[in-house]
Amino acid sequence: MAEPELDRVAERLHAAAIRLLRNVRSADAESGVSPAKLSALSVLAFAGPRSLSELARAEQLSAPTMSKTVADLERDGLVAKTPDPRDRRGVVIEVTAQGRALMERGRERRLAMLRARLAGFSAEDLRTLEAAAQLMLRASAD
């Protein structure tokens, strides 16, 4: 692929991903939890328990900032800390049943918004979007 074409695709993909995320994130306001806390909670709910440093790295935040976020989530009953079996000084942070339920409700609201937006698309467009989603997942793999 020629570089100008690659640049055009990268720019369009970037714009589309950001616009789509902004649109569906509006459903998150119903949770009453800030976007930063929802993001950290999402990592724990959908990727599993993490140490504070692992969670901070995943969220690209400093350890002190993540520590405050986790303390707030713990106070709200959305996460719990347990001793880290690999490091006696550390803790493992995991989502509680209440936190998981909050994330599942939010996920369902976002999916409902997406389904409503996609309802008018043709079967061919939906197949194209499914293929594009697979490519986007491949492009975003770590």
C-alpha positions as CSV (number, residue, x, y, z in Angstrom):
1,M,0.0,0.0,0.0
2,A,1.4,3.4,-0.9
3,E,2.2,5.7,2.0
4,P,-0.4,8.4,1.1
5,E,-3.1,5.6,1.0
6,L,-1.8,4.2,4.3
7,D,-1.9,7.6,5.9
8,R,-5.5,8.1,4.7
9,V,-6.7,4.8,6.1
10,A,-4.9,5.5,9.4
11,E,-6.5,8.9,9.7
12,R,-10.0,7.6,8.8
13,L,-9.7,4.7,11.2
14,H,-8.5,7.1,14.0
15,A,-11.4,9.5,13.4
16,A,-14.0,6.7,13.2
17,A,-12.8,4.9,16.3
18,I,-12.8,8.2,18.4
19,R,-16.3,9.2,17.1
20,L,-17.8,5.8,17.8
21,L,-16.2,5.7,21.3
22,R,-17.5,9.1,22.1
23,N,-21.0,8.2,20.9
24,V,-21.3,5.0,23.0
25,R,-19.5,6.4,26.0
26,S,-22.5,8.7,26.5
27,A,-24.3,5.6,27.9
28,D,-21.7,5.4,30.7
29,A,-23.1,8.6,32.3
30,E,-26.0,6.6,33.7
31,S,-23.5,4.6,35.9
32,G,-22.7,7.6,38.1
33,V,-19.0,6.6,37.9
34,S,-16.3,8.8,36.3
35,P,-14.8,7.7,32.9
36,A,-11.4,7.2,34.5
37,K,-12.8,4.9,37.2
38,L,-14.9,3.0,34.7
39,S,-11.9,2.5,32.5
40,A,-9.9,1.0,35.4
41,L,-12.9,-1.1,36.5
42,S,-13.3,-2.3,32.9
43,V,-9.7,-3.7,32.9
44,L,-10.4,-5.6,36.1
45,A,-13.9,-6.8,35.0
46,F,-13.0,-8.0,31.5
47,A,-9.2,-8.8,31.8
48,G,-9.1,-10.1,35.4
49,P,-7.4,-9.2,38.6
50,R,-4.2,-7.1,38.5
51,S,-1.7,-5.6,40.9
52,L,-1.7,-1.9,41.3
53,S,1.4,-1.5,39.1
54,E,-0.2,-3.7,36.4
55,L,-3.4,-1.7,36.5
56,A,-1.5,1.6,36.4
57,R,0.5,0.4,33.4
58,A,-2.7,-0.8,31.6
59,E,-4.3,2.6,32.2
60,Q,-1.2,4.6,31.5
61,L,-1.4,6.3,34.9
62,S,1.1,6.8,37.7
63,A,0.9,4.5,40.7
64,P,-0.2,7.3,43.0
65,T,-3.0,8.3,40.7
66,M,-4.1,4.6,40.3
67,S,-3.9,4.1,44.0
68,K,-6.4,7.0,44.5
69,T,-8.7,5.6,41.8
70,V,-8.6,2.1,43.4
71,A,-9.3,3.5,46.8
72,D,-12.4,5.3,45.5
73,L,-13.5,2.1,43.7
74,E,-13.0,0.1,46.9
75,R,-14.9,2.7,49.0
76,D,-17.8,2.3,46.5
77,G,-17.7,-1.5,46.8
78,L,-16.7,-2.0,43.2
79,V,-13.3,-3.6,43.8
80,A,-11.6,-5.5,46.6
81,K,-8.0,-5.9,47.5
82,T,-6.5,-9.2,48.5
83,P,-2.8,-10.0,49.5
84,D,-0.7,-10.8,46.5
85,P,0.6,-14.4,46.8
86,R,3.6,-13.5,44.7
87,D,4.6,-10.4,46.7
88,R,3.8,-10.2,50.4
89,R,4.0,-6.4,50.3
90,G,1.6,-6.1,47.4
91,V,-2.1,-6.6,46.8
92,V,-4.2,-8.0,44.0
93,I,-7.2,-5.8,42.9
94,E,-10.3,-7.6,41.6
95,V,-13.7,-6.5,40.7
96,T,-16.5,-7.3,43.1
97,A,-19.9,-8.7,42.1
98,Q,-21.3,-5.2,42.4
99,G,-18.6,-3.8,40.1
100,R,-19.0,-6.6,37.6
101,A,-22.8,-6.0,37.5
102,L,-22.2,-2.3,36.9
103,M,-19.8,-3.0,34.1
104,E,-22.2,-5.6,32.5
105,R,-25.1,-3.1,32.6
106,G,-22.9,-0.4,31.0
107,R,-21.7,-2.8,28.3
108,E,-25.3,-3.8,27.5
109,R,-26.3,0.0,27.3
110,R,-23.4,0.6,24.9
111,L,-24.3,-2.5,22.8
112,A,-27.9,-1.4,22.7
113,M,-26.8,2.0,21.3
114,L,-24.7,0.3,18.7
115,R,-27.4,-2.1,17.7
116,A,-29.8,0.8,17.3
117,R,-27.3,2.6,15.0
118,L,-26.6,-0.5,13.0
119,A,-30.3,-1.5,12.6
120,G,-30.7,0.4,9.3
121,F,-27.6,-1.0,7.7
122,S,-27.8,-3.6,4.9
123,A,-26.7,-7.2,5.4
124,E,-23.7,-6.4,3.1
125,D,-22.7,-3.4,5.2
126,L,-23.0,-5.5,8.4
127,R,-20.7,-8.1,6.9
128,T,-18.2,-5.4,5.9
129,L,-18.3,-3.9,9.4
130,E,-17.8,-7.4,10.9
131,A,-14.7,-7.9,8.7
132,A,-13.5,-4.4,9.6
133,A,-14.0,-5.1,13.3
134,Q,-11.8,-8.2,13.0
135,L,-9.1,-6.1,11.3
136,M,-9.4,-3.4,13.9
137,L,-8.9,-6.1,16.7
138,R,-5.9,-7.4,14.8
139,A,-4.5,-3.9,14.5
140,S,-5.0,-3.2,18.2
141,A,-3.5,-6.5,19.5
142,D,-0.7,-6.0,21.9
